[in-house]
């Protein structure tokens, strides 16, 4: 985490003015969009600059390296996902809701709201690809911890208290169901994960 924080602090010093902050934010947002559309390989200096409608040189001015830009994009993407999940949580009333509703809430956090095969596939490709990028591991551990906290709150607010070990089992169950479904002839990973999770919670 120290390495990632060092990269962030060094590059943020060049964005200390309002204009600099806006430009850096535009680059991060553009890189995050490319990440969700095409994975890590889609993040290239020229592609990010073009998407942000900024000069190519701005990517190297505001970021020390491509790894720095990728880390910022991944954090932006992860934080946006968590913020969306917290908004869902804030709208929930404290009640015992049906298993089907709880399953969909949990899958929204783990798989995203888009049930399309390509969207789920890209999501898991990104997760697996972080294994080849050690500099992202501290960030991923932090985001994973916050996601577990969010999921725990969703279960509790749904009238289903859950301990950390049980939660890890359910997350692993969903991951396994998704990976198996992705290689089927007619894949529907979200439906497969929903069936497994529903059975585990019933």
C-alpha positions as CSV (number, residue, x, y, z in Angstrom):
1,X,0.0,0.0,0.0
2,X,2.9,2.3,0.7
3,X,4.1,2.0,-2.9
4,X,0.6,2.9,-4.2
5,X,0.2,5.8,-1.8
6,X,3.7,7.1,-2.8
7,X,2.7,7.1,-6.5
8,X,-0.5,8.8,-5.7
9,X,1.0,11.5,-3.6
10,X,3.8,12.3,-6.1
11,X,1.4,12.5,-9.1
12,X,-1.2,14.5,-7.1
13,X,1.3,17.2,-6.4
14,X,1.2,18.2,-10.1
15,X,-2.6,18.5,-9.9
16,X,-2.7,21.0,-7.0
17,X,-4.5,23.7,-9.0
18,X,-8.3,23.5,-9.8
19,X,-7.5,23.1,-13.5
20,X,-4.9,20.4,-12.7
21,X,-7.4,18.6,-10.5
22,X,-10.1,18.7,-13.2
23,X,-7.7,17.4,-15.8
24,X,-6.4,14.6,-13.6
25,X,-9.9,13.6,-12.7
26,X,-10.9,13.6,-16.4
27,X,-8.0,11.3,-17.2
28,X,-8.8,8.9,-14.3
29,X,-12.5,8.8,-15.3
30,X,-11.5,8.1,-18.9
31,X,-9.2,5.3,-17.9
32,X,-11.8,3.8,-15.7
33,X,-14.3,3.8,-18.6
34,X,-11.7,2.0,-20.8
35,X,-11.1,-0.5,-18.0
36,X,-14.7,-1.5,-17.8
37,X,-15.0,-1.7,-21.6
38,X,-11.9,-3.6,-22.4
39,X,-9.9,-4.5,-19.3
40,X,-6.4,-3.4,-18.4
41,X,-5.1,-3.8,-22.0
42,X,-7.4,-1.0,-23.1
43,X,-5.6,1.5,-20.9
44,X,-3.0,3.2,-23.0
45,X,-1.7,6.7,-22.8
46,X,-3.2,7.8,-26.2
47,X,-6.5,6.0,-25.6
48,X,-7.0,7.7,-22.2
49,X,-6.0,11.1,-23.6
50,X,-8.3,10.8,-26.5
51,X,-11.2,9.6,-24.3
52,X,-10.6,12.6,-21.9
53,X,-10.1,15.0,-24.9
54,X,-6.8,16.1,-23.5
55,X,-3.3,16.3,-25.0
56,X,-1.3,13.1,-25.0
57,X,1.4,14.7,-22.9
58,X,-1.1,15.2,-20.1
59,X,-1.1,11.5,-19.2
60,X,2.6,11.6,-18.4
61,X,2.4,15.0,-16.8
62,X,-0.2,13.9,-14.2
63,X,0.9,10.3,-13.8
64,X,4.4,9.0,-13.2
65,X,3.8,5.8,-15.2
66,X,1.1,3.7,-16.9
67,X,0.9,1.6,-13.7
68,X,0.1,4.7,-11.8
69,X,-2.7,5.6,-14.2
70,X,-4.0,2.0,-14.0
71,X,-4.0,2.1,-10.2
72,X,-5.9,5.4,-10.2
73,X,-8.4,4.0,-12.7
74,X,-8.9,0.8,-10.6
75,X,-9.4,2.8,-7.4
76,X,-11.9,5.1,-9.2
77,X,-13.8,2.1,-10.5
78,X,-13.8,0.3,-7.2
79,X,-14.9,3.3,-5.2
80,X,-17.7,4.1,-7.7
81,X,-19.0,0.5,-7.3
82,X,-18.9,0.7,-3.5
83,X,-20.6,4.1,-3.6
84,X,-23.4,2.6,-5.7
85,X,-23.7,-0.3,-3.3
86,X,-23.9,2.1,-0.3
87,X,-26.7,4.0,-2.0
88,X,-28.6,0.7,-2.4
89,X,-28.0,0.0,1.3
90,X,-29.3,3.4,2.3
91,X,-32.5,2.9,0.5
92,X,-33.2,-0.5,2.2
93,X,-35.6,-0.6,5.1
94,X,-34.7,-2.8,8.1
95,X,-36.9,-5.8,7.6
96,X,-36.9,-9.5,6.8
97,X,-37.0,-9.5,3.0
98,X,-37.4,-12.5,0.8
99,X,-34.5,-14.7,-0.2
100,X,-34.9,-13.7,-3.9
101,X,-34.5,-10.0,-3.1
102,X,-31.5,-10.6,-0.9
103,X,-29.9,-12.8,-3.6
104,X,-30.3,-10.0,-6.1
105,X,-28.9,-7.4,-3.8
106,X,-25.8,-9.5,-3.1
107,X,-25.2,-10.3,-6.7
108,X,-25.5,-6.6,-7.6
109,X,-22.4,-6.1,-5.4
110,X,-20.5,-9.1,-6.5
111,X,-21.3,-9.1,-10.2
112,X,-22.6,-5.6,-11.0
113,X,-26.1,-4.7,-12.1
114,X,-25.6,-5.6,-15.7
115,X,-26.5,-9.3,-16.1
116,X,-25.1,-9.5,-19.7
117,X,-22.6,-12.3,-20.3
118,X,-19.9,-9.9,-21.6
119,X,-20.2,-7.6,-18.6
120,X,-19.8,-10.4,-16.1
121,X,-16.9,-11.9,-18.2
122,X,-15.0,-8.6,-18.3
123,X,-15.5,-8.2,-14.6
124,X,-13.9,-11.5,-13.8
125,X,-11.2,-11.0,-16.3
126,X,-10.3,-7.8,-14.5
127,X,-10.2,-9.5,-11.2
128,X,-8.0,-12.4,-12.4
129,X,-5.7,-9.9,-14.3
130,X,-4.9,-8.1,-11.0
131,X,-2.9,-11.2,-10.1
132,X,-0.3,-10.2,-12.8
133,X,-0.1,-6.7,-11.3
134,X,1.4,-7.0,-7.8
135,X,1.2,-3.2,-7.3
136,X,-2.6,-3.4,-7.3
137,X,-2.8,-6.1,-4.5
138,X,-2.8,-3.6,-1.6
139,X,-5.6,-1.6,-3.2
140,X,-7.6,-4.8,-4.0
141,X,-7.3,-6.0,-0.4
142,X,-8.6,-2.6,0.8
143,X,-11.5,-2.6,-1.6
144,X,-12.3,-6.3,-0.9
145,X,-12.5,-5.5,2.8
146,X,-14.9,-2.6,2.3
147,X,-17.0,-4.8,0.0
148,X,-17.3,-7.4,2.7
149,X,-18.4,-4.7,5.2
150,X,-21.0,-3.6,2.8
151,X,-22.3,-7.1,2.2
152,X,-22.4,-7.8,5.9
153,X,-24.6,-4.7,6.4
154,X,-26.9,-5.8,3.6
155,X,-27.4,-9.2,5.2
156,X,-28.0,-7.6,8.7
157,X,-30.4,-5.0,7.3
158,X,-32.3,-7.9,5.5
159,X,-32.7,-9.7,8.8
160,X,-30.0,-12.3,8.1
161,X,-27.0,-11.8,10.4
162,X,-23.9,-13.4,9.0
163,X,-20.4,-14.0,10.3
164,X,-17.2,-13.4,8.3
165,X,-16.5,-17.1,7.6
166,X,-20.0,-17.7,6.3
167,X,-19.8,-14.6,4.1
168,X,-16.5,-15.8,2.6
169,X,-18.1,-19.2,1.8
170,X,-21.0,-17.5,0.0
171,X,-18.6,-15.2,-2.0
172,X,-16.6,-18.3,-3.0
173,X,-19.8,-20.1,-4.0
174,X,-20.8,-17.2,-6.3
175,X,-17.3,-17.0,-7.8
176,X,-17.3,-20.7,-8.5
177,X,-20.8,-20.7,-10.0
178,X,-19.8,-17.8,-12.3
179,X,-16.6,-19.3,-13.5
180,X,-18.3,-22.6,-14.2
181,X,-21.1,-20.9,-16.1
182,X,-18.8,-18.8,-18.2
183,X,-17.6,-21.8,-20.1
184,X,-21.0,-23.4,-20.7
185,X,-22.5,-23.6,-24.2
186,X,-25.3,-21.2,-23.4
187,X,-23.8,-19.3,-20.5
188,X,-25.9,-17.2,-18.0
189,X,-23.5,-16.7,-15.1
190,X,-25.7,-14.4,-13.1
191,X,-28.6,-17.0,-13.2
192,X,-26.2,-19.8,-12.2
193,X,-24.9,-17.8,-9.3
194,X,-28.4,-16.8,-8.2
195,X,-29.5,-20.5,-8.1
196,X,-26.5,-21.5,-6.0
197,X,-26.8,-18.6,-3.6
198,X,-30.5,-19.0,-3.3
199,X,-30.1,-22.7,-2.4
200,X,-27.4,-21.8,0.2
201,X,-29.6,-19.2,1.8
202,X,-32.9,-21.2,1.8
